[in-house]
């Protein structure tokens, strides 16, 4: 697949980034990941606004977040993709020498990569996964979607070694988020997810927002509040949400079965409603699609 780099779409072998790029030297950058079904970006506006927020919080200037949808459309069109995941990364740019303090006139480095993914019709049931719990060892500015992901990677290496695919992170006895996802539980029939503006804050997950909206549409009682580690462990259902899989059901936590050991009724209902909502958006979209704007 050809990739986007600083305004051009290139064969990966022709795409070169300086070793003095601050993303390479310091992990000094932010990113977004968007799932596309039949060229429809799920929650693309929310992703764009979150990118804008990450750039502002990181103080990275010189890239307009509103160009993100145009880059996505051009990349999908160029590669002939209908169903894909697009990863976009914006670093602070290239310096003349390695220095912790960036110069004011730096130009951001912008990379976007499209990867083919399954169509909506292939998402027939909730994915069931195993997870571990771990004390959150990352930094405190988790609302910035930063490319500095070593903390997340170390937690996921630990999870993988224990036969799990996600680590649900906690601080001072309260659940925050997963290493790559947002977290929610079902307790006594209520869908509960930790607040994004807690201390420390967590990522403003777009899939998390979609699940809360889905719960309201199908009249599942829901709330955003702090979740204790004890509540997580005695929950009827545990769910993780991400752009790639919408919602998955954690059926094993720290080697202990969750609920019945299979996806529960709320997980299934929310998954089906999210899929239905995407399908409705696809049907409501004007046809044919407009030609992609220049990047």
Buried (B, 14 or more C-beta within 10 A) or exposed (E): BBBBBBEEBEEEEEBEBEEBBBBBBBEBBBBBBBBBBBBBBBBBEBBBBBBBBBBEBBEBBEBEBEBBBBBBBBBBBBBEBEBBBBBBBBBBBBBEEEEEEBEEEBEBBBBBBBEEBEEBEEBEEBBBBBBBBBEBEBEEEBBBBBBBBEBBEBBBEBBEEEEBBBBBBBBEEBBBBBBBBBBBBBBEEBBBBBEBEBEBBBBBBBBBBBBBBBBEEEEBEBEBEEBEBEBBBEBBBBBBBBBBBBBBBBBBBBEEEBBEEBBBEBBBBBBBBBBEBBBEBBEEEEEEEEEBEEB
